Amino acid sequence: MSNFLSPIFASGFFESEAVHIALAVGALVAIVTGVVGVFTVIRGQSFAGEAFGDLGTTGGAGAYLVGVGTLWGFVIGNLVAAGAMEAIGVQRARGRDLATGIVLGAGIGLAALFLYLYTSEHSTTGATVTILFGSVFAISGATIPLILLLSAVVLAITLTLYRPLLLSSVSAEMASARGIPVRLVGALHLVALALAAALAAITIGTILSTALLVGPAASALRLTRRPLTALLTAAGIGIGAMWLGVVLAYDSYYWPPHGTVWPVSFFVVTLVFITYLLSGIPEARRRRRTDRAPSASPAAQPATPS
């Protein structure tokens, strides 16, 4: 069996503790981001997901500056940003992009300041690379309990609010007419999105976390219109991209030039992008069949006066 798998899995893959953690955490984060991402895409808040990814840089840089774990920085930074977006008016359709853009601009400015102060004091750029591009192989076992807790919170919020969140995402007016507290539901979803972005950031970095938040969900919604099926599909796509990305990144150590490991984030983003392109094939085929369908026969057309 080992000889059969050796062309796919490099030596020591199944014995590595870092690989075990990467596969487990990667799968869990993929499930969380896939579930939250479906509602994010339906609600038209993909830009907010992108903003939380970028704003994670602020929290991560602040965490390095004060000497705490980067995940705590991602979480606190994104929750503060979510509160600011809600206060400005992200729940109103016209105010979403405005609120997100204002908070994003302020956050990036703070991130630049924090990174400048940290690199000036420590004379290293390692923090910047870790924050921006992440490394699922570098996650320590001590961080796993916090990751499990945050994942449980996100899934609990999203699944508990499944029906009201779905209805308010499709039609806020109809949801309000049925007595659903639309603003509260939206605010809780924003919290779930902020936490999901923080989890994505610790695996593939802040600037690439949107790939997990939006990519699998967008692909799933192109393949199916059923919300529950879309949740499962998005989670499956995310897990596949994460696991295959881990395998390729581990194997890349033995690719020429030997001794250089390609980042997991590169493979994950690439695989998610390819999946999104492929997910459009069924819809394109349906459109071609519709376009080629014969039009109504002349006999069926209404008569026109001569």
PyMOL commands that set and color helices and strands:
alter all, ss='L'
color gray80, all
select helices_A, chain A and resi 2-5+17-42+46-66+70-88+93-122+126-133+136-138+141-160+162-170+172-177+182-204+210-223+227-254+264-292+298-300
alter helices_A, ss='H'
color red, helices_A
deselect
rebuild
show_as cartoon
